[in-house]
Amino acid sequence: MTDMQYRRLGRSGLQVSLLSFGSWVTFANADQIETGKQAAECLHAAKEAGVNFFDNAEAYAAGESERVMGEAFRELGWKRHEFVVSTKLFWGLHSDRNMRNTLNRKYLSQAIDGSLERFGLDFVDLVFCHRADTKTPIEETVWAMSDMITQGKALYWGTSEWSADEIRAAYDIADRHHLHKPLMEQPEYNILHRDKVDKEFVRLYEDIGLGTTTWSPLSSGLLTGKYLNGVPEGSRATLPGYEWLKGMLTDEARNKKVADLKVIADELDVTLTQFALAWCAKNPHVSTVITGASNANQVRENMTALDVLPLLTPEIMERVDIISYF
């Protein structure tokens, strides 16, 4: 298998593995990965392949995903300098006023403490504003996030699913007040969902050195090809709480594109999963592609996408463009 590649996160000096591992959907899910021991098997397989970045969020399994990942770190006996870990804050875990769907200072200052307690860590490397908050002044959020860095509770901060205008506004406020600036954005990015990374953020890469930790490279499993003949038993669309995915995963037009992409993957003698992951990693503006898996074998299979990168010639990439845009 091809050795792992590493890229700097934006203009920072932090290096992250081109393929990383995330816990959304899988961790603390009785149908997927329920315990720290099971999670440790996946984390071990990822680290064996060279992965050094592990993504999480307060909202994943209502905080239990962070707890399970923290248990796995301890189960593996990893030293703190051996890995990069993130969390994301916005949705909240409590129904009290000021503690849900917000980026106000009160919530953020308490939410990061809760995440660290669940992880069992003194700090996270990356902390993201999980969504934008239109009801809290961006200036208040920027000050709170910058203070989080100053206090040593996180090393870098960024955003997730923010618009280019919102990111630039936050950056300009931080620059004006000499605060810690947002470094990275975590957007959805895959062959079927690409405009934000490929078009909207173009100026930000050069102007502010924006890094990206992209999620859903397989479009919630659509780009594995498993939904070409309907929804299989045990797939993500059958999990409690994820019924909303079913319409997207069974969409006829989307699956026609997946079938066309499979033709290219078959020509290259690679799986559609490998092809879709490699396509995301091919973009130099992607700092890391967050992969997911429910067992160690899936982790290892995902890592073989690195072998496909040399096969993605300009001609192949152009064929993908035609399929994804038309």
C-alpha positions in Angstrom: 0.0 0.0 0.0 1.2 3.5 -0.8 2.7 5.4 2.2 0.5 8.1 3.8 1.0 11.6 2.5 0.8 14.7 4.8 -0.3 18.2 4.1 -0.1 21.4 6.1 -3.4 22.6 7.5 -3.8 25.8 5.7 -0.9 28.2 6.3 -0.2 26.6 9.7 2.8 24.5 10.5 0.5 21.6 11.5 0.8 18.5 9.3 -2.2 16.3 9.0 -2.6 12.9 7.2 -4.2 13.2 3.7 -6.7 10.6 4.8 -8.0 10.9 8.4 -10.6 9.1 10.5 -13.9 10.5 11.8 -16.4 9.1 14.3 -19.7 10.6 12.9 -22.5 8.0 12.8 -20.3 5.1 13.9 -19.0 5.8 17.5 -21.3 5.1 20.5 -23.9 3.6 18.1 -25.2 0.1 19.2 -25.4 -0.9 15.5 -21.9 0.3 14.7 -19.1 0.9 17.3 -20.4 0.9 20.9 -17.3 0.6 23.1 -13.8 2.1 23.5 -12.3 -1.3 22.7 -14.1 -1.6 19.3 -13.1 2.0 18.5 -9.5 1.3 19.5 -9.4 -1.4 16.8 -10.4 1.1 14.2 -8.0 3.8 15.5 -5.2 1.3 15.6 -5.8 0.3 12.0 -5.9 3.9 10.9 -2.7 4.9 12.8 -0.9 1.8 11.3 -1.7 3.2 7.9 -0.2 6.6 8.9 -3.4 8.5 10.0 -2.6 11.1 12.6 -5.9 13.2 12.6 -9.0 11.9 14.3 -12.2 14.0 14.0 -15.1 14.2 16.4 -17.8 16.6 17.7 -19.8 17.3 20.8 -23.0 16.6 18.9 -22.0 13.1 17.7 -24.1 10.6 19.8 -24.8 13.5 22.2 -21.3 13.6 23.5 -20.8 9.9 23.8 -18.7 9.7 20.6 -16.1 11.9 22.4 -16.2 9.7 25.4 -15.7 6.5 23.3 -12.8 8.0 21.4 -11.2 9.1 24.6 -11.5 5.6 26.0 -9.9 4.3 22.8 -6.9 6.6 23.2 -6.3 5.3 26.7 -6.9 1.7 25.6 -4.2 2.1 23.0 -1.9 3.9 25.4 -1.1 6.6 22.9 1.0 9.5 24.0 -0.6 12.9 23.5 2.0 14.0 21.0 1.2 11.1 18.7 -2.2 12.3 17.4 -4.2 15.3 16.3 -7.8 15.3 17.5 -10.7 17.7 16.9 -14.1 18.6 18.2 -16.9 20.8 17.0 -19.3 23.0 19.0 -22.7 24.5 18.2 -25.7 22.2 18.7 -25.3 21.8 22.5 -26.3 19.0 24.8 -28.6 20.9 27.2 -32.1 22.3 26.5 -31.5 25.4 28.7 -31.6 28.8 27.1 -28.1 29.9 25.8 -26.9 26.3 25.6 -28.3 25.1 22.3 -27.8 26.1 18.6 -25.6 29.0 19.5 -22.0 30.3 19.4 -22.4 32.8 22.3 -19.5 33.1 24.8 -21.4 31.4 27.6 -22.1 28.3 25.6 -18.6 28.0 24.0 -16.7 28.5 27.2 -18.6 25.7 28.9 -18.9 23.4 25.9 -15.2 23.1 25.4 -14.7 22.2 29.0 -17.4 19.4 28.6 -15.6 18.1 25.5 -12.3 17.9 27.2 -13.8 16.1 30.2 -15.4 13.5 28.0 -12.2 13.0 26.0 -10.1 12.9 29.1 -7.7 15.4 27.5 -6.2 18.7 28.6 -6.6 20.2 25.1 -7.9 19.4 21.6 -5.7 20.3 18.6 -8.6 21.7 16.5 -11.9 23.1 17.5 -14.6 24.1 15.0 -17.7 26.2 15.1 -20.0 23.4 13.9 -22.4 25.8 12.1 -22.8 29.6 11.8 -24.9 31.4 14.3 -26.9 34.2 12.8 -28.2 35.4 16.2 -24.8 35.9 17.9 -22.5 38.7 16.6 -19.6 37.2 14.8 -17.3 39.4 16.9 -18.5 37.7 20.1 -17.8 34.3 18.7 -14.4 35.3 17.4 -13.3 36.6 20.8 -14.6 33.5 22.5 -12.8 31.2 20.1 -9.6 33.2 20.3 -9.7 33.1 24.1 -10.1 29.3 23.9 -6.7 29.2 22.1 -5.1 31.6 24.5 -6.3 29.5 27.4 -4.6 26.4 25.9 -7.9 24.5 25.6 -7.3 24.2 21.8 -4.5 24.9 19.5 -6.3 26.1 16.3 -9.9 27.1 15.6 -12.0 27.0 12.5 -15.5 26.7 11.1 -17.7 24.0 9.6 -20.3 24.6 6.9 -19.8 28.4 7.0 -20.1 30.5 3.9 -17.1 32.2 2.4 -18.5 35.6 3.5 -18.9 34.4 7.1 -15.4 33.0 7.2 -13.9 36.2 5.8 -15.9 38.3 8.3 -14.5 36.3 11.2 -11.0 36.5 9.8 -11.2 40.2 9.4 -12.4 40.8 12.9 -9.6 38.6 14.3 -7.1 40.4 12.2 -8.4 43.9 13.3 -8.2 43.0 17.0 -5.0 40.9 16.7 -6.8 37.8 17.8 -6.2 34.1 16.9 -7.7 33.8 13.3 -9.8 31.0 12.0 -7.5 28.6 10.2 -9.7 25.9 8.7 -13.1 25.0 7.4 -14.8 21.6 7.5 -17.2 21.4 4.5 -18.9 18.5 2.9 -16.9 17.6 -0.3 -17.4 14.8 -2.7 -17.8 14.2 -6.5 -21.6 15.0 -6.2 -21.2 18.0 -3.8 -18.3 20.2 -4.7 -19.2 23.8 -5.4 -18.2 25.2 -2.0 -14.7 23.8 -2.0 -14.1 24.1 -5.8 -15.7 27.5 -6.4 -16.9 29.5 -3.3 -13.7 29.2 -1.3 -11.2 29.8 -4.2 -10.3 33.3 -3.1 -9.9 32.2 0.6 -7.1 29.7 -0.1 -4.8 32.4 -1.4 -6.1 35.4 0.6 -6.2 33.9 4.1 -4.5 30.5 3.7 -7.7 28.5 4.5 -7.2 24.8 5.2 -10.0 22.3 4.7 -10.8 19.1 6.6 -13.5 17.7 4.3 -16.3 15.3 5.3 -18.6 12.9 3.6 -16.3 11.9 0.7 -18.6 9.0 -0.1 -21.8 11.1 0.1 -23.1 9.1 3.1 -22.3 5.9 1.2 -23.9 6.8 -2.1 -20.5 6.8 -3.8 -19.8 3.2 -2.7 -22.4 2.0 -5.3 -24.3 0.0 -2.6 -27.5 1.9 -3.3 -27.7 1.3 -7.1 -30.3 -1.4 -6.5 -32.1 0.0 -3.5 -31.4 0.3 0.2 -29.6 -2.8 1.6 -30.3 -4.0 5.1 -27.9 -2.7 7.7 -26.8 0.3 5.6 -26.7 3.8 7.1 -30.2 4.7 5.6 -31.7 2.0 7.8 -30.3 3.3 11.1 -32.6 5.0 13.5 -32.4 8.7 13.2 -31.0 8.6 9.6 -34.2 8.1 7.7 -33.7 11.6 6.2 -30.9 10.1 4.1 -33.1 7.6 2.3 -34.4 10.1 -0.3 -30.9 11.3 -1.3 -29.5 7.7 -1.4 -32.3 6.4 -3.7 -32.5 9.5 -5.9 -32.6 8.2 -9.5 -30.5 11.1 -11.1 -27.8 10.8 -8.4 -27.5 7.0 -8.8 -27.3 7.4 -12.6 -24.2 9.5 -12.0 -22.8 6.9 -9.6 -23.3 4.2 -12.3 -21.4 6.3 -14.8 -18.6 6.9 -12.2 -18.5 3.1 -11.6 -17.7 2.6 -15.3 -14.5 4.7 -14.9 -13.6 2.9 -11.6 -14.0 -0.5 -13.4 -11.8 0.7 -16.2 -9.1 1.5 -13.7 -9.7 -1.8 -11.9 -10.4 -0.1 -8.6 -13.5 0.0 -6.3 -15.8 2.9 -6.5 -15.0 3.7 -2.9 -11.3 3.9 -3.6 -12.0 6.1 -6.6 -14.2 8.5 -4.8 -11.8 8.9 -1.9 -8.8 9.4 -4.2 -10.7 12.0 -6.2 -11.2 14.1 -3.0 -7.6 13.7 -2.0 -6.4 14.8 -5.5 -7.5 18.4 -4.8 -4.5 20.3 -3.4 -6.8 22.6 -1.5 -8.0 19.7 0.6 -5.8 19.4 3.7 -7.3 16.0 4.8 -10.2 13.8 3.7 -12.1 12.5 6.7 -13.1 8.8 6.3 -15.4 6.8 8.4 -15.7 3.0 9.1 -17.4 0.7 11.5 -14.6 -1.9 11.7 -10.9 -2.2 11.2 -11.1 -3.9 7.8 -13.1 -1.0 6.4 -10.5 1.4 7.7 -7.8 -0.6 5.9 -9.8 -0.7 2.7 -10.3 3.1 2.8 -6.6 3.6 3.1 -5.9 1.8 -0.2 -7.4 4.9 -1.9 -3.9 6.3 -1.8 -2.9 3.7 -4.4 -5.4 5.2 -6.8 -4.1 8.8 -6.8 -1.5 8.2 -9.6 -4.3 6.8 -11.8 -6.3 10.1 -11.7 -4.9 11.7 -14.9 -6.2 15.0 -16.3 -8.3 13.0 -18.7 -9.9 10.9 -16.0 -10.6 14.1 -13.9 -12.2 15.7 -16.9 -14.6 12.7 -17.4 -15.6 13.1 -13.7 -16.3 16.8 -14.2 -18.6 16.0 -17.0 -20.5 13.4 -15.0 -20.7 15.5 -11.8 -21.8 18.8 -13.4 -24.1 17.5 -16.1 
